[in-house]
């Protein structure tokens, strides 16, 4: 019994450490030893050689944000005659369509409510660009972002490219507890390594683009962020990350709000993992299959690995205390590892009342890891809708700018 518990504990602990830290370190070591793949920024600066592009914004009741978003799109450093700004209104019941038209959008589609993905599909059908780019209504691009993003397509093997989104904290004081900015900087660094070596395993909704011929029509509950990169790789393209293409987006103010946002996201993610083709190795290059396993599959199973590690560790300590399990140094070792796990949980609990940075990071990790399991529960219990509302605090209530996340 003791031997089985030890195997379960060390295996689950090793997988957690690998997916959260070891994988990134391995990528960094490999990246220093190999020649990077071709296909990063460096496209032509000659305007005559630039592709036509349709920038698509799917919006549901975004009257507070849409005018600024359209103005941001039209102010990009890109020839106006080559840029088409499309707003796809997904069953809007407010003034989103009118404000998008007034702001100068080239095409405004007023569609029945079908969800973001179906609104994007409808916009792609009407788009005239060789490249279709996508953004959220509350994401603002830097002026050079579009040129940088499209430069990835100078490599004919690239079918998908996403840029760098920087989350900003609009709230102040006690409400501004979310640590998404810390996580996202680490996540972007990992994706940069993946892109350099092969292809990224996930994108983001704030800033990305595909060729017209590589665009995929997917299940409406399966968002582009996760379903596009690996499916595009399966079809023989590369999916890359372009950090020079930058955008900013408001984050949910509180960690508790982030828990709910991640929970909703994971109810869309689990269908992709379990029945959307991610687990099938067919079409994956061998190295990319390992990336999917390490960065996606193991990451999403982290809450279950943590639960297994805690349960096995607790049982080992109990056996050691009763004299029927480990002894000597091993008993002390398991007491230490259990104390470390309980310390993480205690720090997360304290982070709810004492907003010290280390405690907030611990709370963010524990709650967002819990969200992975809650999202699975939600999907299994009542399925997932194709539609959703914007997370609280991510849209402006006034034109006042936010402050950059710490």
C-alpha positions in Angstrom: 0.0 0.0 0.0 2.8 2.4 1.0 4.6 1.7 -2.3 1.5 2.5 -4.4 0.9 5.7 -2.5 4.5 6.8 -3.0 4.3 6.1 -6.8 1.0 8.1 -7.0 2.4 11.0 -5.0 5.7 11.3 -6.8 4.2 10.8 -10.3 1.5 13.5 -9.7 4.0 15.9 -8.2 6.4 15.3 -11.1 3.7 16.0 -13.7 2.7 19.2 -11.9 6.3 20.5 -11.8 6.8 19.5 -15.4 3.8 21.2 -16.9 4.2 24.4 -14.7 7.9 24.8 -14.8 10.0 22.0 -16.3 8.5 22.2 -19.7 9.4 25.9 -20.1 12.9 25.3 -18.9 13.3 22.4 -21.3 12.1 24.6 -24.2 14.6 27.3 -23.2 17.5 24.8 -23.2 16.5 23.4 -26.6 16.0 26.9 -28.1 19.5 27.8 -27.2 20.9 24.7 -28.9 19.0 24.8 -32.2 18.5 27.1 -35.1 15.1 28.9 -34.9 12.4 28.3 -37.5 12.0 30.8 -40.2 8.8 32.8 -40.3 9.0 35.6 -37.7 8.6 39.3 -38.3 10.3 40.7 -41.3 7.8 41.1 -44.1 8.1 43.6 -46.9 8.0 47.3 -46.0 6.9 48.1 -49.6 3.2 49.0 -49.4 2.6 47.7 -52.9 3.5 44.1 -51.7 1.3 44.2 -48.6 -1.8 41.9 -48.6 -5.3 43.1 -48.2 -6.7 42.4 -44.7 -10.1 42.3 -43.1 -10.0 43.1 -39.4 -13.1 41.5 -37.8 -14.6 42.4 -34.4 -17.4 40.2 -33.2 -19.5 42.2 -30.7 -22.5 41.6 -28.5 -23.9 44.7 -26.8 -20.5 46.6 -27.0 -21.9 50.1 -27.4 -19.5 51.4 -24.7 -16.4 50.1 -26.5 -17.1 49.7 -30.2 -16.5 53.3 -31.4 -13.1 53.4 -29.7 -12.3 50.0 -31.2 -13.2 51.0 -34.8 -11.2 54.2 -34.4 -8.3 52.2 -33.2 -8.5 49.9 -36.2 -8.7 52.7 -38.7 -5.7 54.4 -37.0 -3.4 51.4 -37.6 -0.2 52.0 -39.6 -1.5 50.2 -42.7 -2.6 51.5 -46.1 -6.3 52.4 -45.7 -7.2 51.0 -49.2 -5.9 47.6 -48.1 -7.7 47.5 -44.7 -11.3 46.6 -44.2 -12.9 47.0 -40.8 -15.8 44.7 -40.1 -18.0 44.6 -37.0 -20.2 41.5 -36.7 -23.0 42.3 -34.3 -24.0 39.1 -32.5 -27.7 39.7 -31.6 -27.0 43.2 -30.3 -29.9 44.8 -28.5 -28.1 48.2 -27.9 -26.6 50.8 -30.1 -23.5 48.8 -31.1 -24.3 48.7 -34.8 -25.1 52.4 -35.0 -22.0 53.4 -33.2 -19.8 51.1 -35.3 -21.2 52.7 -38.5 -20.8 56.2 -37.2 -17.2 55.5 -36.2 -16.4 54.5 -39.8 -16.5 50.7 -40.0 -16.5 49.5 -43.6 -19.0 46.8 -43.0 -21.4 46.2 -40.1 -23.3 43.0 -40.0 -26.5 42.7 -37.8 -26.8 39.0 -37.1 -29.1 36.9 -34.9 -27.6 35.8 -31.6 -25.5 32.7 -32.4 -22.3 33.3 -30.4 -18.9 34.8 -31.2 -17.7 32.0 -33.5 -20.7 32.1 -35.8 -20.5 35.9 -36.0 -16.8 35.5 -37.0 -17.8 32.9 -39.6 -20.4 35.2 -41.1 -17.9 38.1 -41.3 -15.3 35.9 -43.0 -17.8 35.0 -45.6 -18.3 38.7 -46.4 -14.7 39.7 -46.0 -12.6 40.7 -49.0 -9.1 40.5 -47.5 -6.5 37.9 -48.3 -5.8 37.8 -44.6 -8.6 37.8 -42.0 -7.5 39.3 -38.6 -9.6 39.2 -35.4 -9.8 41.2 -32.2 -12.0 41.7 -29.2 -14.1 44.9 -28.8 -12.2 45.9 -25.7 -8.7 45.2 -27.1 -6.7 48.2 -28.5 -3.8 47.5 -30.9 -0.6 49.5 -31.1 -0.3 51.4 -34.4 2.4 49.0 -35.7 0.6 45.9 -34.6 -1.1 44.9 -37.8 2.1 45.2 -39.9 4.0 43.2 -37.4 1.3 40.5 -37.2 1.0 40.1 -41.0 4.7 39.9 -41.4 4.6 36.4 -40.2 2.7 35.4 -43.3 5.8 36.2 -45.4 6.6 32.5 -44.6 4.2 30.5 -46.8 4.1 27.8 -44.2 2.4 30.0 -41.6 -1.4 29.7 -41.5 -2.0 31.4 -38.1 -0.4 34.1 -36.2 -1.2 35.7 -32.9 0.3 38.8 -31.2 1.1 39.8 -27.6 -1.8 41.0 -25.4 -0.9 43.0 -22.3 -3.6 43.0 -19.6 -4.2 46.2 -17.8 -5.9 46.7 -14.4 -8.7 49.2 -14.6 -9.6 48.9 -10.9 -7.7 50.4 -8.0 -7.3 49.7 -4.4 -8.7 46.6 -2.7 -10.6 45.5 -5.8 -7.4 45.3 -7.9 -6.3 41.8 -6.8 -6.1 39.9 -10.1 -2.7 38.5 -10.9 -3.5 37.6 -14.5 -0.7 39.9 -15.7 1.9 37.8 -13.8 0.6 34.6 -15.3 0.2 36.0 -18.8 3.8 37.3 -19.0 5.1 33.8 -18.2 2.6 32.2 -20.7 3.7 34.5 -23.5 7.4 33.7 -22.8 6.5 30.0 -23.2 4.6 30.6 -26.4 7.5 32.5 -27.7 9.7 29.5 -27.2 7.1 27.1 -28.8 6.9 29.4 -31.8 10.6 29.5 -32.2 10.9 25.7 -32.2 7.7 24.6 -33.9 4.2 26.1 -33.4 2.3 27.5 -30.5 -0.3 25.4 -28.7 -2.8 28.2 -28.1 -3.5 31.7 -29.2 -5.6 34.6 -27.8 -8.7 36.4 -28.9 -7.3 40.0 -28.6 -5.0 39.9 -31.7 -4.6 37.1 -34.2 -5.0 36.4 -38.0 -5.2 33.6 -40.5 -4.9 33.2 -44.2 -8.3 32.9 -45.9 -7.5 29.4 -47.0 -6.4 28.3 -43.5 -9.5 29.7 -41.7 -11.5 26.9 -40.1 -15.2 26.6 -39.3 -15.4 25.0 -35.9 -18.1 24.0 -33.4 -19.6 27.3 -32.1 -18.8 26.4 -28.5 -15.1 25.8 -29.4 -13.5 29.2 -29.5 -10.6 30.0 -31.9 -8.0 30.7 -29.2 -7.5 27.0 -28.5 -9.1 25.2 -31.4 -7.3 27.0 -34.2 -3.5 26.5 -33.5 -3.4 22.7 -33.2 -6.0 22.1 -35.9 -4.1 24.3 -38.3 -0.9 22.4 -37.5 -2.7 19.2 -38.2 -3.5 20.5 -41.7 0.2 21.2 -42.5 0.5 24.9 -41.5 2.5 26.5 -38.8 0.9 28.6 -36.0 3.2 31.3 -34.7 3.5 34.0 -32.0 4.6 37.5 -33.0 5.5 39.4 -29.8 6.1 42.6 -31.8 2.3 42.7 -32.6 1.0 44.2 -29.3 -2.5 44.9 -27.9 -3.9 45.8 -24.5 -7.0 44.6 -22.9 -8.7 45.2 -19.5 -8.5 42.3 -17.1 -11.2 41.3 -14.5 -10.4 43.4 -11.4 -10.5 40.6 -8.8 -9.1 37.1 -8.5 -12.6 35.9 -7.6 -13.8 37.4 -10.9 -11.0 35.8 -12.7 -12.1 32.4 -11.2 -15.5 32.9 -12.8 -14.0 34.0 -16.1 -11.6 31.0 -16.3 -14.5 28.7 -15.2 -16.5 29.9 -18.2 -13.6 29.6 -20.5 -12.8 26.0 -19.4 -16.4 25.0 -20.1 -15.5 25.8 -23.7 -12.0 24.3 -23.5 -12.9 20.8 -22.2 -15.0 20.0 -25.3 -12.0 20.9 -27.5 -9.7 18.7 -25.4 -12.0 15.7 -25.1 -13.9 15.6 -28.4 -12.4 18.4 -30.6 -9.4 16.4 -31.8 -6.7 17.7 -29.4 -6.0 14.3 -27.9 -5.7 12.6 -31.3 -2.0 12.5 -32.3 -2.9 12.2 -36.0 -1.4 15.0 -38.0 0.9 16.2 -35.2 4.7 16.4 -35.8 6.3 14.3 -32.9 7.7 17.4 -31.1 4.5 19.2 -31.4 2.6 16.3 -29.9 4.8 16.5 -26.9 4.1 20.2 -26.6 0.4 19.6 -26.7 0.7 17.0 -23.9 3.0 19.1 -21.8 1.5 22.6 -22.1 -2.2 21.8 -22.7 -3.3 18.3 -21.6 -1.2 18.1 -18.4 -2.0 21.8 -17.6 -5.7 21.2 -17.7 -5.4 18.1 -15.5 -3.5 20.0 -12.8 -6.3 20.3 -10.3 -6.8 16.5 -10.4 -3.0 16.0 -10.0 -3.0 18.3 -7.0 -5.8 16.5 -5.4 -4.1 13.2 -6.0 -0.8 14.5 -4.6 -2.5 15.9 -1.5 -4.5 12.7 -0.8 -1.5 10.4 -1.3 0.8 12.6 0.8 -1.8 12.8 3.6 -2.1 9.0 3.6 1.7 8.5 3.6 2.1 10.8 6.6 -0.7 8.9 8.4 0.9 5.6 7.7 4.3 6.9 8.9 2.7 8.2 12.1 1.1 4.8 12.7 4.3 3.0 12.2 3.0 1.0 9.2 4.3 3.1 6.4 7.5 5.1 5.7 10.0 5.7 8.5 13.0 7.8 9.4 14.0 10.2 6.7 11.1 9.2 4.4 8.5 10.0 7.1 10.1 13.4 7.7 10.2 14.0 3.9 6.5 13.3 3.5 5.7 15.5 6.5 7.7 18.4 4.8 6.0 17.9 1.4 2.5 17.8 3.0 3.4 21.0 5.0 4.4 22.7 1.7 1.1 21.8 0.1 -0.9 23.0 3.1 1.2 26.2 3.2 0.1 27.0 -0.4 -3.5 26.5 0.5 -3.2 28.6 3.6 -1.5 31.4 1.7 -4.3 31.3 -0.9 -6.9 31.6 1.9 -4.9 34.5 3.6 -4.7 36.3 0.2 -8.5 36.8 0.5 -8.1 39.1 3.5 -4.4 40.3 3.3 -3.4 41.6 -0.1 0.3 41.0 0.1 1.7 40.1 -3.4 3.0 36.6 -2.6 -0.4 35.7 -1.0 -2.3 37.1 -4.0 -0.2 35.0 -6.4 -0.8 31.9 -4.3 -4.6 32.7 -4.3 -4.6 33.3 -8.0 -2.9 30.0 -8.6 -5.2 28.0 -6.4 -8.4 29.6 -7.6 -7.6 29.5 -11.3 -6.4 25.9 -11.0 -9.8 25.1 -9.3 -11.5 26.8 -12.2 -10.1 24.1 -14.6 -12.1 21.4 -12.7 -15.2 23.6 -12.3 -15.3 24.2 -16.0 -15.3 20.5 -16.6 -18.1 20.0 -14.1 -20.2 22.7 -15.7 -19.7 21.2 -19.2 -20.5 17.6 -18.0 -23.5 18.8 -16.0 -25.4 21.0 -18.4 -23.3 21.5 -21.5 -21.9 24.7 -22.9 -23.7 27.5 -24.7 -22.2 29.2 -27.7 -23.0 32.6 -26.3 -21.7 34.4 -23.3 -21.6 37.9 -21.7 -18.5 40.0 -21.2 -16.7 39.4 -17.9 -17.5 42.1 -15.3 -14.9 44.9 -15.2 -13.5 44.2 -18.7 -15.4 46.9 -20.5 -15.2 50.7 -19.8 -17.9 52.4 -17.9 -16.3 55.7 -18.8 -13.6 56.9 -21.1 -11.0 57.1 -18.3 -8.0 55.0 -19.1 -6.9 52.1 -16.9 -3.6 51.7 -15.2 -1.1 49.0 -16.3 -1.3 45.8 -14.4 1.6 45.2 -11.9 
